[in-house]
Amino acid sequence: MRKSNQQSIGEVLQEFLKQNRLDKKLHHADIIGKWEDIVGKLFAKHTKNIYFIETKLVLEIESSSLRNELLMQKTVIIEKINKLAGETLVTEIVLK
């Protein structure tokens, strides 16, 4: 006999991640893993470090000219990331 409170494994996993505040960290790891798809090979190649501080995405860029190019594309990159995540994950990008 089946119980009426059945949930799929995916639903249970999502609930567990939210309760333990791990869902954001998984989204962050996903964005870092897809960085090349988001900005392209050239920018990804010259990105030394990527990390999140709450809703800020911090990027360490090797080249000052590429840093300036990314600075001009910040809004587009934020939109791409948030669309990929399906939520407002990034509100600001900090370039170093």
GICOR-V500810 format. One record per pair of residues at least 12 apart in sequence whose ideal C-beta (glycine too) atoms are under 8 Angstrom apart, sorted by the first residue. I is the first residue (numbers start at 1). J is the second residue. Records with the same first field share a line. If there is no record, write none. Layout:
I: J / J
//
This chain:
24: 89
27: 85 / 87 / 89
28: 52 / 89
30: 84 / 85
31: 50 / 57 / 81 / 84 / 85 / 89 / 90
32: 50 / 51
34: 84
35: 47 / 50
38: 77 / 80 / 81 / 84
39: 70 / 73 / 77
42: 66
43: 61 / 66 / 69 / 70
46: 61 / 62 / 63 / 66
47: 59 / 60 / 61 / 62
48: 60 / 61 / 62
52: 90
53: 94
55: 88 / 89 / 90 / 91 / 92
56: 90 / 91 / 92 / 93 / 94
57: 78 / 81 / 90 / 92 / 93 / 94
58: 93 / 94 / 96
59: 93 / 94 / 95 / 96
60: 96
61: 95 / 96
67: 95
70: 93 / 95
71: 95
74: 93
77: 93
78: 90 / 91 / 92 / 93
//
